[in-house]
């Protein structure tokens, strides 16, 4: 039987009201991919949905990592994360 454990809260309370289910799902997928890359310790850049960027940067900051976001295209941002230390 599979076992599961809690890593970190998704923090979706601030998602826009009426967000489509597909977009909420995409935010969760981004969250998990970002978390995995963050655990690797290496610096990285990741293209994300704009309103997900603050949530992902907050996760990086909780891990003691530098993070900033830059607008890339309408609806998308690139989050840049520094090396873990």
N, C-alpha and C positions, 0 to 999 in steps of 0.2 A: 504494500500500500504506500502511496506517495505521502511524503511529509512536507509540511509547509511551515514557514515561520514569518513573523512580521519583521520587515526591514525598517520602514519609515512610512508615516502617514502621507497620503497622496495630496492632501491640502487642496481640495477642490471647492471649498466653500466660496472662493472669490471668482469662480468661473462666471462668465456672463449668464444672466438669466435667459433661459430658452435656448441654450447652446444645443445644437443637434447631437444626438447620441453618437454619431460617427466621429464628431470632433472631440467629444469627451473621451471616447475610446482612444483616439489618436494622442491626446494629451497623456493618457495613462501609459501608452506604448512608449512615448518619448521619455516619460519619467523613468521607466525601467531601463531603457537603453542608456540614458544619461547616468543613472545610478551605477550601472555596471561599469561604464567608462570611468566614472569618478573613483570607484573602488580600485581601479588599475593603477592609480597614482601618477600616470603620465599626463602632461598637458594635452589638451585637445580642443577642437572647435566642433560645434554641432549646430546644424540648421534645425530650427524649431518653430512651432506656431507662436506668433508674437505674444499672445496673452499667457503662454506657458513659460516664457523666458524668466519673469520675476520669480516664479515658483522654483524653477531649476537653479537659478543663481542662489536663492536662499538655501537650497539643499547643499550646494557647493560651499557656501560660507559656513554652514553648520559643521562641515567637515574640515574647516580651516583652510579652504582653497580660495584663491583669488578667482573672481568671476565677473565678467561684464558682457553686456549684450549690445549688438549693433544691428540696426535695421538693415535688412537685406533686400526685401521686396515687399509689396503690400501683403500683410498677413504673416510675414515670416521674419525671423531674426536669426542672427548667428550668435550663439553664446560661446565665449572664449573662456577657458578654464586653465589656470596655471598649474604647475606641478605640485604634487603633494609633498609634504616635507616632514 
